[in-house]
Amino acid sequence: MNYMDSIAYHKKYKGKIGTELKSPINNKSDLSLAYTPGVAKVSLELAKNNNKASELSLKSNTIAVLSDGSAVLGLGNIGAYGAIPVMEGKAALFKKFGGVDAFPICVNTQNNEEIIALAKNIAPVFGGINLEDIEAPRCFEIERRLIKELGIPVMHDDQHGTAVVVLAALINAIKVVKKDKDVKIMINGAGAAGTAVCDLLLEYGFKNIVICDSKGAISKKRNGLNEEKKRLVKVTNKNNEVGDIHQIIKNKDVFIGVSRGNLIDENDIKNMNSEAIIFAMANPVPEIMPDVAKAAGALIVATGRSDFDNQINNVLAFPGIFRGALDNKVKRITNKMLIQAAINLSKLVKKPTAEKIIPNPFEKGIVKAVSSAIK
């Protein structure tokens, strides 16, 4: 595929989503029910009883995809306009895979308080808020506040959608290599995704995790750590390992990369334990290319790309998570729900192999499996 074709694709369709009518408006009678005078009765009912909004309006099936454009894909801080095509694409995937109506809200501010206030002010029309492509550590505070202050489900997909799919893939990967939760894991990248992946793996029961940022292992010997990394120090790196990515990867069973391309090489793979598991998820260029990793001895390699085996893709998680949240009137999405979603997702691959540890997005049953955990 020529990725430049994407410009022509977007120019042709002028975007990817639009609105559609769910109710008939074909005659005067329909018009009087959908709009004036009949709609006034509905307005008065909702003014009197806000809780009926999910019963009488689009709120029951509509999600806001909210971004400030500060961490878009692997492109960095490209702002609200740069975020539009990605958030619109996310909305299209919500509809395609989960039957969830979603709308991109790309805001021209990167002030936490302004974003929180905006989310709270638009919340009446939405049944949930999917935060997207907001840089760490700001995304942690924004998500925490909105979960606390809103009565609808809020999830930062870069964190929790990623974590669900990684956990599902790892559950199956360790079955293939006949290892267990005692595997030694290195996570490279301590931003939104890396932090959430670490937290979910720990809660599932993986114990031996070292997480690295651009300066190396996060350990008790490091100074100048932000609050999130100080928290991670308390629950990871129990042997207090120090060093850079090339030192920490030695004698590990699993490498999980949520960082940037071309960070590790064949020598790093050779320094890992036998039958290594590599999740190189930087996009569009992974931390190591699959052919290089396999030639060096890795048994299982997954990336974030659709043109290689084992694509670890958030689309396997977020449509089902919000489908379940909306259908079951869930007000808060918990780690317990996310772990069950990952378990359900992993079970869709009946006989995992090195080439298939995770379903592809177009397989049947994915949304049902994930949504059934969110209740």
C-alpha positions as a printed NumPy array, in Angstrom:
array([[  0.   ,   0.   ,   0.   ],
       [  1.142,   3.519,  -0.797],
       [  0.431,   5.525,   2.346],
       [  0.337,   8.717,   0.268],
       [ -2.951,   7.419,  -1.112],
       [ -4.43 ,   8.43 ,   2.246],
       [ -4.388,  12.086,   1.185],
       [ -6.432,  11.276,  -1.921],
       [ -8.738,   9.06 ,   0.158],
       [ -9.499,  11.833,   2.652],
       [ -9.837,  14.449,  -0.085],
       [-12.321,  12.267,  -1.952],
       [-14.575,  11.66 ,   1.045],
       [-13.838,  14.943,   2.861],
       [-13.446,  12.997,   6.07 ],
       [-14.71 ,   9.629,   7.245],
       [-17.873,  10.226,   9.258],
       [-21.157,  12.096,   8.976],
       [-24.546,  12.047,  10.669],
       [-27.504,   9.861,   9.834],
       [-31.141,   9.818,  10.85 ],
       [-32.345,   7.072,  13.178],
       [-35.948,   8.244,  13.274],
       [-38.242,   8.857,  10.291],
       [-38.907,  12.429,   9.157],
       [-40.998,  11.846,   6.058],
       [-44.122,  13.919,   6.61 ],
       [-45.681,  16.64 ,   8.763],
       [-46.615,  14.184,  11.486],
       [-43.028,  12.95 ,  11.788],
       [-41.775,  16.532,  11.797],
       [-44.123,  17.514,  14.607],
       [-42.818,  14.62 ,  16.715],
       [-39.115,  15.035,  15.928],
       [-39.156,  18.822,  16.235],
       [-41.664,  21.492,  17.093],
       [-44.195,  21.317,  18.669],
       [-43.76 ,  17.766,  20.006],
       [-40.108,  18.05 ,  20.998],
       [-40.987,  20.651,  23.633],
       [-42.597,  17.936,  25.744],
       [-39.377,  15.91 ,  25.639],
       [-37.301,  18.975,  26.508],
       [-39.431,  19.684,  29.553],
       [-39.179,  16.044,  30.621],
       [-35.37 ,  16.111,  30.422],
       [-35.161,  19.47 ,  32.164],
       [-37.143,  17.957,  35.012],
       [-35.37 ,  14.588,  35.032],
       [-31.811,  14.615,  33.608],
       [-31.457,  10.864,  34.121],
       [-33.902,  10.223,  31.288],
       [-31.442,  11.614,  28.707],
       [-30.214,   8.094,  27.897],
       [-33.81 ,   7.02 ,  27.373],
       [-34.991,   9.953,  25.264],
       [-31.901,  11.208,  23.379],
       [-28.774,  10.207,  21.488],
       [-26.866,  10.059,  24.797],
       [-27.581,   6.321,  25.073],
       [-25.225,   5.458,  22.214],
       [-22.888,   8.422,  21.739],
       [-19.251,   8.847,  22.761],
       [-17.022,  11.928,  22.62 ],
       [-13.518,  11.261,  21.291],
       [-11.661,  14.067,  23.031],
       [ -8.093,  15.132,  22.24 ],
       [ -5.832,  18.157,  22.577],
       [ -3.446,  16.889,  19.912],
       [ -0.479,  16.789,  22.269],
       [  0.601,  13.189,  21.546],
       [ -0.88 ,  12.12 ,  18.21 ],
       [  0.182,   8.648,  17.093],
       [  3.973,   8.778,  16.763],
       [  3.807,  12.34 ,  15.445],
       [  4.073,  14.138,  18.78 ],
       [  2.457,  17.446,  19.7  ],
       [  0.804,  18.52 ,  16.446],
       [ -2.198,  20.271,  17.973],
       [ -5.951,  20.216,  17.482],
       [ -6.018,  20.423,  13.69 ],
       [ -3.462,  17.649,  13.354],
       [ -5.594,  15.51 ,  15.655],
       [ -8.79 ,  15.815,  13.578],
       [ -8.168,  12.978,  11.074],
       [ -7.093,  10.587,  13.827],
       [-10.043,  11.345,  16.119],
       [-12.412,  11.156,  13.159],
       [-10.879,   7.795,  12.297],
       [-11.388,   6.664,  15.876],
       [-15.041,   7.691,  15.647],
       [-15.377,   5.7  ,  12.419],
       [-13.938,   2.605,  14.124],
       [-16.357,   2.992,  17.047],
       [-19.217,   2.853,  14.547],
       [-17.79 ,   0.143,  12.284],
       [-16.797,  -2.324,  14.979],
       [-19.015,  -1.485,  17.959],
       [-22.097,   0.204,  16.52 ],
       [-21.286,   3.154,  18.797],
       [-21.928,   6.69 ,  17.548],
       [-18.879,   8.829,  18.255],
       [-17.798,  12.35 ,  17.427],
       [-14.305,  13.91 ,  17.381],
       [-13.816,  16.797,  19.805],
       [-10.399,  18.337,  19.077],
       [ -9.754,  21.226,  21.444],
       [ -7.439,  24.158,  20.87 ],
       [ -6.01 ,  24.154,  24.383],
       [ -3.5  ,  22.057,  26.301],
       [ -4.427,  23.468,  29.668],
       [ -5.625,  20.671,  31.95 ],
       [ -8.233,  22.742,  33.748],
       [ -9.702,  24.034,  30.497],
       [ -9.931,  20.5  ,  29.063],
       [-11.537,  19.168,  32.245],
       [-14.035,  22.037,  32.294],
       [-14.863,  21.528,  28.619],
       [-15.419,  17.788,  29.093],
       [-17.731,  18.42 ,  32.025],
       [-19.672,  21.048,  30.072],
       [-20.277,  18.811,  27.035],
       [-21.039,  15.708,  29.092],
       [-24.864,  16.086,  29.006],
       [-25.036,  14.947,  25.371],
       [-22.552,  12.063,  25.633],
       [-22.856,   8.634,  27.202],
       [-19.084,   8.386,  27.674],
       [-15.794,  10.11 ,  26.926],
       [-12.867,   8.456,  25.18 ],
       [ -9.745,  10.513,  25.845],
       [ -7.191,  10.186,  23.089],
       [ -3.652,  11.271,  22.244],
       [ -3.096,  13.467,  25.307],
       [  0.514,  13.523,  26.472],
       [  1.749,  11.98 ,  29.711],
       [  1.804,  12.829,  32.551],
       [ -1.028,  15.323,  31.889],
       [ -3.329,  12.548,  30.657],
       [ -3.235,  10.823,  34.064],
       [ -4.513,  13.879,  35.915],
       [ -7.183,  14.66 ,  33.302],
       [ -8.509,  11.104,  33.345],
       [ -8.466,  10.834,  37.148],
       [-10.348,  14.095,  37.577],
       [-12.987,  13.298,  34.979],
       [-13.59 ,   9.812,  36.369],
       [-14.093,  11.377,  39.779],
       [-16.187,  14.35 ,  38.693],
       [-18.389,  12.89 ,  35.944],
       [-21.149,  10.305,  36.168],
       [-20.375,   8.728,  32.787],
       [-17.558,   6.331,  31.837],
       [-14.26 ,   8.007,  30.95 ],
       [-11.288,   6.122,  29.53 ],
       [ -7.957,   7.187,  28.051],
       [ -7.66 ,   4.646,  25.25 ],
       [ -3.921,   5.11 ,  24.772],
       [ -3.597,   3.749,  28.291],
       [ -6.287,   1.173,  28.865],
       [ -7.188,   0.04 ,  25.36 ],
       [ -3.517,  -0.672,  24.748],
       [ -3.18 ,  -2.464,  28.084],
       [ -6.139,  -4.778,  27.4  ],
       [ -4.816,  -5.926,  24.029],
       [ -1.247,  -6.345,  25.313],
       [ -2.49 ,  -8.466,  28.218],
       [ -4.641, -10.597,  25.911],
       [ -1.698, -11.154,  23.572],
       [  0.691, -11.943,  26.433],
       [ -1.713, -14.465,  27.986],
       [ -1.581, -16.421,  24.729],
       [  2.109, -15.803,  24.048],
       [  3.238, -17.424,  27.304],
       [  1.048, -20.44 ,  26.487],
       [  2.927, -20.876,  23.207],
       [  6.357, -20.718,  24.874],
       [  5.129, -22.8  ,  27.835],
       [  6.064, -20.195,  30.425],
       [  3.994, -18.632,  33.218],
       [  3.408, -15.407,  35.129],
       [  6.936, -15.541,  36.508],
       [  8.367, -14.476,  33.127],
       [ 10.789, -11.562,  33.268],
       [  9.3  ,  -8.578,  31.477],
       [ 10.845,  -5.341,  30.252],
       [  8.55 ,  -2.482,  29.233],
       [ 10.232,   0.283,  27.252],
       [  8.268,   3.514,  27.423],
       [  6.892,   4.991,  30.613],
       [  4.281,   7.277,  29.122],
       [  0.542,   6.73 ,  29.007],
       [  0.608,   3.325,  27.324],
       [  3.616,   1.904,  29.157],
       [  2.298,   2.926,  32.555],
       [ -1.151,   1.427,  31.967],
       [  0.279,  -1.779,  30.485],
       [  2.504,  -2.142,  33.539],
       [ -0.381,  -1.591,  35.953],
       [ -2.689,  -4.086,  34.233],
       [ -0.002,  -6.771,  33.947],
       [  0.795,  -6.378,  37.645],
       [ -2.859,  -6.608,  38.624],
       [ -3.277,  -9.738,  36.479],
       [ -0.4  , -11.358,  38.337],
       [  2.829, -10.788,  36.416],
       [  5.439,  -9.977,  39.063],
       [  8.817,  -9.464,  37.398],
       [  8.569,  -6.178,  35.504],
       [ 11.192,  -3.508,  34.866],
       [  9.954,  -0.374,  33.104],
       [ 12.325,   1.959,  31.279],
       [ 12.082,   5.484,  29.946],
       [ 14.52 ,   7.369,  27.717],
       [ 16.993,   7.567,  30.603],
       [ 16.933,   3.855,  31.369],
       [ 15.441,   1.712,  34.105],
       [ 13.096,   3.371,  36.574],
       [ 14.666,   2.44 ,  39.89 ],
       [ 15.023,   3.628,  43.44 ],
       [ 18.402,   5.064,  42.497],
       [ 16.882,   7.525,  39.991],
       [ 16.374,  11.164,  40.921],
       [ 13.901,  13.62 ,  39.404],
       [ 11.094,  11.148,  38.784],
       [  7.578,  12.524,  38.301],
       [  4.755,  11.336,  40.545],
       [  3.689,   8.502,  38.227],
       [  7.231,   7.151,  38.007],
       [  7.666,   7.414,  41.776],
       [  4.564,   5.246,  42.079],
       [  5.934,   2.748,  39.555],
       [  9.186,   2.421,  41.514],
       [  7.194,   1.008,  44.423],
       [  5.623,  -1.81 ,  42.398],
       [  8.247,  -2.708,  39.771],
       [ 11.965,  -3.503,  39.475],
       [ 12.121,  -5.517,  42.679],
       [ 15.833,  -6.237,  42.131],
       [ 16.554,  -2.529,  41.582],
       [ 18.162,  -3.046,  38.177],
       [ 19.901,  -0.033,  36.642],
       [ 21.101,   0.7  ,  33.138],
       [ 19.921,   1.554,  29.658],
       [ 17.631,  -0.41 ,  27.35 ],
       [ 20.461,  -2.659,  26.124],
       [ 21.464,  -3.61 ,  29.665],
       [ 17.958,  -4.125,  31.036],
       [ 16.825,  -6.351,  28.153],
       [ 19.452,  -8.978,  29.056],
       [ 17.998, -12.22 ,  30.409],
       [ 14.409, -11.066,  29.947],
       [ 11.685, -13.308,  28.536],
       [  9.45 , -10.519,  27.24 ],
       [ 10.122,  -7.125,  25.656],
       [  7.153,  -4.741,  25.381],
       [  7.931,  -1.589,  23.43 ],
       [  5.661,   1.441,  23.476],
       [  8.367,   3.914,  22.616],
       [  9.977,   4.66 ,  19.226],
       [ 11.425,   2.869,  16.255],
       [ 14.725,   1.042,  15.88 ],
       [ 15.737,   1.079,  19.548],
       [ 16.884,  -2.539,  19.827],
       [ 18.844,  -4.834,  17.511],
       [ 19.702,  -8.492,  16.953],
       [ 22.308,  -8.464,  19.724],
       [ 19.648,  -7.408,  22.221],
       [ 17.436, -10.314,  21.156],
       [ 20.347, -12.724,  21.481],
       [ 20.927, -11.468,  25.026],
       [ 17.354, -12.328,  26.04 ],
       [ 16.24 , -15.709,  27.358],
       [ 15.418, -18.432,  24.856],
       [ 12.104, -18.294,  22.957],
       [ 11.81 , -14.565,  23.623],
       [  8.52 , -12.724,  23.175],
       [  8.792,  -9.341,  21.448],
       [  5.942,  -6.815,  21.343],
       [  7.487,  -3.974,  19.305],
       [  4.546,  -1.582,  19.075],
       [  6.061,   1.75 ,  18.044],
       [  4.313,   3.039,  14.909],
       [  4.912,   3.213,  12.039],
       [  8.463,   1.922,  12.651],
       [  8.643,  -0.709,  15.437],
       [ 11.442,  -0.912,  17.976],
       [ 12.809,  -3.805,  15.916],
       [ 11.54 ,  -5.227,  12.633],
       [  9.957,  -8.693,  12.939],
       [ 12.305, -10.404,  10.491],
       [ 15.352,  -9.103,  12.355],
       [ 13.951, -10.178,  15.731],
       [ 13.073, -13.67 ,  14.501],
       [ 16.415, -14.155,  12.783],
       [ 18.089, -13.324,  16.094],
       [ 16.081, -15.969,  17.954],
       [ 12.787, -14.425,  19.07 ],
       [  9.966, -16.967,  18.869],
       [  6.986, -14.586,  18.959],
       [  6.954, -11.09 ,  17.487],
       [  3.996,  -8.702,  17.549],
       [  3.791,  -5.109,  16.336],
       [  1.18 ,  -2.386,  15.997],
       [  1.124,  -2.762,  12.21 ],
       [ -1.515,  -4.491,  10.116],
       [  0.996,  -5.757,   7.531],
       [  2.697,  -8.154,   9.98 ],
       [  1.392, -11.118,  11.982],
       [  0.093, -10.456,  15.497],
       [ -1.096,  -6.871,  15.234],
       [ -1.647,  -5.449,  18.721],
       [ -4.363,  -2.965,  17.861],
       [ -6.572,  -0.968,  20.226],
       [ -9.523,  -1.485,  17.894],
       [ -9.787,  -4.949,  19.446],
       [-10.682,  -3.303,  22.752],
       [-12.22 ,   0.172,  22.761],
       [-15.399,  -0.457,  20.694],
       [-16.337,  -3.379,  22.933],
       [-15.397,  -1.578,  26.14 ],
       [-17.701,   1.345,  25.4  ],
       [-20.377,  -0.927,  23.884],
       [-20.51 ,  -2.757,  27.217],
       [-20.363,   0.458,  29.236],
       [-23.27 ,   1.999,  27.33 ],
       [-25.422,  -1.13 ,  27.241],
       [-24.909,  -1.912,  30.911],
       [-25.045,   1.716,  32.128],
       [-21.572,   1.425,  33.65 ],
       [-20.431,   4.671,  35.247],
       [-16.811,   3.686,  35.845],
       [-14.587,   1.301,  33.907],
       [-12.419,  -0.65 ,  36.362],
       [ -9.232,  -2.682,  35.999],
       [-11.192,  -5.779,  37.006],
       [-13.426,  -5.272,  33.962],
       [-10.43 ,  -4.642,  31.71 ],
       [ -8.66 ,  -7.805,  32.864],
       [-11.769,  -9.863,  32.166],
       [-12.036,  -8.201,  28.753],
       [ -8.432,  -9.242,  28.017],
       [ -9.108, -12.801,  29.163],
       [-12.217, -12.988,  26.971],
       [-10.276, -11.597,  24.02 ],
       [ -7.45 , -14.099,  24.47 ],
       [ -9.927, -17.005,  24.468],
       [-11.055, -16.122,  20.937],
       [ -7.788, -17.662,  19.717],
       [ -8.548, -21.307,  20.438],
       [ -5.078, -22.646,  19.666],
       [ -2.469, -19.882,  19.896],
       [  0.653, -20.2  ,  17.763],
       [  3.743, -18.065,  17.306],
       [  2.082, -16.509,  14.247],
       [ -1.314, -15.976,  15.889],
       [ -1.667, -14.921,  19.506],
       [ -4.429, -12.351,  19.013],
       [ -7.525, -12.086,  16.758],
       [ -7.516,  -9.715,  13.822],
       [-10.045,  -6.854,  14.009],
       [-12.385,  -8.302,  11.377],
       [-12.956, -11.633,  13.101],
       [-16.417, -12.24 ,  14.522],
       [-17.225, -12.138,  18.208],
       [-14.648,  -9.575,  19.346],
       [-17.018,  -6.817,  20.467],
       [-19.311,  -9.326,  22.163],
       [-16.405, -10.929,  24.025],
       [-15.053,  -7.609,  25.257],
       [-18.388,  -5.928,  26.   ],
       [-19.551,  -8.862,  28.108],
       [-16.773,  -8.048,  30.598],
       [-17.898,  -4.436,  31.073],
       [-20.793,  -4.804,  33.455]])
